[in-house]
Amino acid sequence: MQMIIERHRLHYSVKNNDQLDQPALDLQDKRQLRGEELKELSTEELKGLEQQVERGLSRVIVMKVFTFAA
């Protein structure tokens, strides 16, 4: 079981390192991720933002599970 957890941790950390090359979020992007300043967004932009938030939440849940499993 421990080997499986370590393999997933390694895979997850590699995925995070790939994301380091992405540009930092600007202030407006951060506000929108917090649910602020959404009125000017189109339906498609809101759907994309929703997907970003869901992916982020999934990562948090995975890290929480792996942290408590160790």
C-alpha positions as CSV (number, residue, x, y, z in Angstrom):
1,M,0.0,0.0,0.0
2,Q,2.8,2.4,0.9
3,M,4.4,1.9,-2.5
4,I,1.2,2.8,-4.3
5,I,0.9,6.0,-2.2
6,E,4.5,6.9,-3.0
7,R,4.0,6.3,-6.7
8,H,1.0,8.6,-6.7
9,R,2.9,11.3,-4.7
10,L,5.8,11.1,-7.2
11,H,3.3,11.4,-10.2
12,Y,1.5,14.3,-8.5
13,S,4.8,16.2,-7.9
14,V,5.9,15.8,-11.5
15,K,2.5,17.2,-12.7
16,N,3.0,20.2,-10.3
17,N,6.5,20.8,-11.7
18,D,5.1,21.0,-15.2
19,Q,2.8,23.7,-14.1
20,L,5.6,25.9,-12.7
21,D,6.3,27.1,-16.2
22,Q,2.8,28.7,-16.5
23,P,2.6,32.4,-15.9
24,A,1.4,33.7,-12.5
25,L,-2.2,34.6,-12.1
26,D,-3.0,38.3,-12.2
27,L,-5.1,40.0,-9.5
28,Q,-8.3,39.8,-11.6
29,D,-7.8,36.0,-12.2
30,K,-7.3,35.4,-8.5
31,R,-10.5,37.4,-7.6
32,Q,-12.5,35.4,-10.2
33,L,-11.2,32.1,-8.7
34,R,-12.5,33.4,-5.3
35,G,-15.9,34.1,-6.9
36,E,-15.5,37.8,-7.2
37,E,-15.8,40.0,-10.3
38,L,-17.8,37.4,-12.3
39,K,-20.4,39.7,-13.9
40,E,-18.3,40.6,-16.9
41,L,-17.6,36.9,-17.8
42,S,-19.5,35.1,-20.5
43,T,-21.2,31.8,-20.0
44,E,-18.2,30.0,-21.7
45,E,-15.7,31.8,-19.5
46,L,-17.8,30.9,-16.4
47,K,-17.8,27.3,-17.4
48,G,-14.0,27.4,-17.9
49,L,-13.6,29.0,-14.5
50,E,-15.8,26.3,-12.9
51,Q,-13.6,23.6,-14.4
52,Q,-10.5,25.3,-13.1
53,V,-12.0,25.4,-9.6
54,E,-13.1,21.8,-9.8
55,R,-9.6,20.6,-10.9
56,G,-8.0,22.6,-8.1
57,L,-10.4,21.2,-5.5
58,S,-9.7,17.7,-6.8
59,R,-5.9,18.3,-6.3
60,V,-6.6,19.5,-2.7
61,I,-8.6,16.4,-1.9
62,V,-5.9,14.1,-3.3
63,M,-3.2,15.8,-1.3
64,K,-5.4,15.7,1.8
65,V,-6.0,12.0,1.4
66,F,-2.3,11.3,0.8
67,T,-1.2,13.4,3.7
68,F,-3.5,11.6,6.1
69,A,-2.7,8.2,4.6
70,A,1.1,8.6,5.3
